[in-house]
Amino acid sequence: MAPSPSGTSDDGHDPTHDTAEVMEHLARISAELSPRVPELTRTVNDYLATRITELGEEPTLLDLLSASIEGNIETIFHAIRHGIASDNLEPPVAAYEYARRLAQRGISVNALVRAYRLGQQRLLQAAYDYIAEDAELSVDLVPAVFQRLVDEVSEYIDWMSEKVALLYQQERDAWLANRTTARESQVRGIIEGGHIDATAAAATLGYNLAARHVAVIAWTHHSAPDTVDGLGRFTSAINAAAAAMGSPRSSLIISRDQDTAWGWISVPEGWEYEESLGDRLNATEFVHLALGSAHTGAAGFRLSHHEVMRVQNVCLAGRTPAALSSHDEPGMALVSLLANDVEGARSWVRSVLGPLAEDSEANARHRSTLLTFLRHDRSYTATAAAMTMHKNSIRYRVEMAEAMLGMELSSNRLNIEAALYAHSFIFVPGEQTPD
């Protein structure tokens, strides 16, 4: 541990934490730490994810959480470098937006404020390690500089916590006043598996729980333009999907926040998902739809919703540009389970596919051909027809892929096929493969 900030040096100098010398060093250190903001953001973000479980319940919040942390750390260093008092600062936009989103989702304000307190603790821990190793600081100045940093950060966190807590409450009140609370409460009860009075639920929701359901999630990224009427846009997209699916009834649509809506579409008994469904929708490049599988009754309502939540996780993991993704797509059900641990799944895929997993146009062609080949029972003729290519070209690509795998398909077909599906859904084009 460093000596107490109240300690006195051998030459009689008392390095109290408010001297000009201390402030000069702290300003310099803040400038040196600024390029490390992304690294510090990841450190704080990872720490919060392990301490506050509510913050990681829905993947769509994670980008905003990270942006909020980054904005706060940048603002802290900027204020220290230039000697700006908290009252003269502008709160980071992402921090305000994150507070609004938690209020809209009904996540406790305690989770929001606690995140600031724990984030402060983790940031100071990382900063102390840097200060203690700073070659330009004498030993007797370390505690004084660190104490001044603690004071500056604590003042900022206290100021910022008050602002986001107030904003949270205002947003929560407004959100509750403008949404159909009873319908959302009823939907949550069904999803959570509580006792359901089907007649009362149908009256509250205006939707028949005895029907055959396909759950749907419509969402857009928070940076997409024209998000003011998000629910109207999502309603149009879900209704268009319902019409294309031949739904005989009105869909149930619940707003989650300005970027997300949940829905349930009633489908006929004979309905089955077709891969051409997405082509029949007039979707925009900003709205994405994910579908669960079709199931019946309250249990089916719940099951399809859990499925579509996992499908959305896959879409977010892969940054997929697809307008429509479904739990019924070949391989999606399996990959959606793997996507609970995206990095673990990617590591496994690389271990199975080896060099074939690397990002290149040639590898992409070989993976696509090999997956189509496996889907067509390893028939060169059927694969050639499906891909409108010559059979010899298919044979060449398959042989090249097998050579890169270092094994024959028959020796590990299940893992190879699963890994190919996972690669197609959760790998980001252009992403670098770790060493």
Residue pairs with C-beta under 8 A, 6 or more apart in sequence:
2 128
2 132
2 139
2 142
2 143
2 146
3 139
3 140
3 142
3 143
4 143
5 15
5 16
5 17
5 143
5 144
5 146
5 147
6 16
7 140
7 143
8 14
8 140
9 15
9 138
9 140
10 140
13 140
15 21
15 22
15 140
15 141
15 143
15 144
16 22
16 144
17 144
17 145
17 147
17 148
17 151
18 148
19 144
21 141
22 141
22 144
22 145
22 148
23 83
23 148
25 134
25 136
25 137
25 141
25 145
26 80
26 145
26 148
26 149
26 152
27 80
27 81
27 82
27 83
28 136
29 127
29 130
29 131
29 134
29 145
29 149
30 76
30 77
30 80
30 81
31 77
31 81
32 130
33 40
33 77
33 127
33 130
34 74
34 77
34 78
34 81
37 70
37 73
37 74
37 77
38 70
40 73
40 123
40 126
41 66
41 69
41 70
41 73
42 66
43 122
43 126
44 69
44 73
44 119
44 122
44 123
45 65
45 66
45 69
47 118
47 119
47 122
48 55
48 65
48 69
48 115
48 118
48 119
48 122
49 55
49 56
51 118
52 111
52 114
52 115
52 118
54 107
54 108
54 111
55 61
55 65
55 107
55 111
55 115
56 62
57 107
58 105
59 312
59 313
59 316
60 219
60 259
60 260
60 312
60 316
61 98
61 101
61 102
61 105
63 221
63 222
64 94
64 97
64 98
64 101
64 222
65 98
65 115
67 94
67 97
67 98
68 92
68 94
68 95
68 97
68 98
69 119
70 94
71 92
71 93
71 94
71 95
72 92
72 95
72 116
72 119
72 156
72 160
73 123
74 92
75 89
75 91
75 92
75 156
76 123
76 152
76 153
76 156
78 84
79 85
79 86
79 89
79 152
79 156
80 149
80 152
86 155
86 156
86 159
86 160
87 159
89 156
89 159
91 160
91 163
91 164
95 160
95 164
96 163
96 164
96 167
97 222
98 112
98 164
99 112
99 164
99 165
99 167
99 168
99 171
100 167
100 168
100 171
101 222
101 257
102 109
102 111
102 112
102 168
103 109
103 167
103 168
103 169
103 171
103 172
103 175
104 171
104 172
104 175
104 256
104 257
104 258
105 256
105 257
106 172
109 165
109 168
109 169
109 172
112 164
112 165
112 168
113 161
113 164
113 165
116 157
116 160
116 161
116 164
117 157
117 161
119 157
120 153
120 154
120 157
123 153
124 149
124 150
124 153
127 146
127 149
128 146
131 137
131 142
131 145
131 146
131 149
132 142
132 146
134 142
137 145
179 255
180 254
182 204
183 204
183 205
183 254
184 254
186 201
186 204
186 205
187 205
187 252
187 254
187 262
189 196
189 201
190 196
190 201
190 209
190 298
190 301
190 302
191 301
191 302
191 305
191 306
193 302
196 209
196 298
198 209
198 210
198 298
201 209
201 298
202 208
202 209
205 252
206 250
206 252
207 249
207 250
207 251
207 252
207 264
207 266
208 249
208 266
209 297
209 298
209 301
210 296
210 297
211 249
211 266
211 296
212 266
212 267
212 268
212 269
212 271
212 294
212 295
212 296
212 300
213 264
213 265
213 266
213 267
213 294
213 295
213 296
213 300
213 301
213 304
214 245
214 264
214 265
214 267
214 271
214 291
214 292
214 293
214 294
214 304
215 262
215 263
215 264
215 265
215 291
215 292
215 301
215 304
215 305
215 307
215 308
216 238
216 241
216 251
216 262
216 263
216 264
216 265
216 289
216 290
216 291
216 292
216 308
217 260
217 261
217 262
217 263
217 289
217 290
217 308
217 309
217 311
217 312
218 234
218 237
218 238
218 260
218 261
218 263
218 287
218 288
218 289
219 234
219 259
219 260
219 261
219 287
219 288
219 312
220 227
220 230
220 233
220 259
220 286
220 287
220 288
221 259
221 286
222 258
222 259
224 259
224 286
225 286
226 233
226 286
227 258
227 259
228 258
230 255
230 257
230 258
230 259
230 261
231 253
231 255
231 258
231 261
233 284
233 287
234 253
234 255
234 260
234 261
234 263
234 287
235 253
235 261
237 281
237 283
237 284
237 287
237 289
238 251
238 253
238 261
238 263
238 265
238 289
239 251
240 281
240 282
240 283
241 265
241 277
241 281
241 289
241 291
241 324
242 251
242 265
242 266
244 277
244 280
244 281
245 265
245 267
245 271
245 277
246 267
246 268
246 271
247 265
247 266
247 267
247 268
248 266
248 268
249 266
251 263
251 264
251 265
251 266
252 263
252 264
253 261
253 262
253 263
254 261
254 262
254 263
255 261
256 262
262 305
264 301
264 304
264 305
267 294
271 294
272 294
272 328
273 291
273 293
273 294
273 326
273 328
273 329
275 329
277 324
277 326
278 322
278 323
278 324
281 289
281 323
281 324
283 289
283 323
283 324
284 323
285 321
285 323
287 323
288 315
288 320
288 322
288 323
288 324
288 325
289 323
289 324
289 325
290 308
290 311
290 312
290 315
290 324
290 325
290 326
291 308
291 311
291 324
291 325
291 326
291 327
291 328
292 303
292 304
292 305
292 306
292 307
292 308
292 311
292 326
292 327
293 303
293 304
293 307
293 326
293 327
293 328
293 333
294 300
294 304
295 301
295 303
295 304
304 327
307 327
307 333
307 336
308 327
310 327
310 336
310 337
310 339
310 340
311 325
311 326
311 327
311 332
311 336
313 336
313 339
313 340
313 342
314 320
314 325
314 332
314 335
314 336
314 339
314 425
314 426
315 322
315 325
317 339
317 342
317 425
317 426
318 425
318 426
318 427
318 428
319 428
320 425
325 332
326 332
327 333
327 336
330 375
330 421
331 417
331 418
331 420
331 421
331 422
331 424
331 425
332 421
332 425
334 418
334 421
334 422
335 345
335 418
335 421
335 422
335 425
335 426
338 344
338 345
338 348
338 422
338 426
339 345
339 425
339 426
342 426
345 422
345 426
346 422
346 426
346 427
348 419
348 422
349 357
349 419
349 422
349 423
349 426
349 427
350 357
350 433
352 412
352 415
352 416
352 418
352 419
353 367
353 404
353 405
353 416
353 419
353 420
353 423
354 404
354 405
354 406
355 363
355 404
356 363
356 366
356 367
356 370
356 401
356 404
356 405
357 363
357 419
357 423
357 427
357 433
358 433
359 427
359 429
359 430
359 431
359 432
359 433
363 404
365 397
366 397
366 400
366 401
366 404
367 401
367 420
367 423
367 424
368 424
369 383
369 387
369 394
369 397
369 398
369 401
370 397
370 398
370 401
370 409
370 416
370 420
371 417
371 420
371 421
371 424
372 383
372 386
372 387
373 379
373 380
373 383
373 394
373 398
374 409
374 413
374 416
374 417
374 420
376 382
376 383
376 386
378 409
380 391
380 394
380 395
380 398
381 391
383 391
383 394
384 390
384 391
384 393
384 394
387 394
398 409
402 408
402 409
405 416
409 416
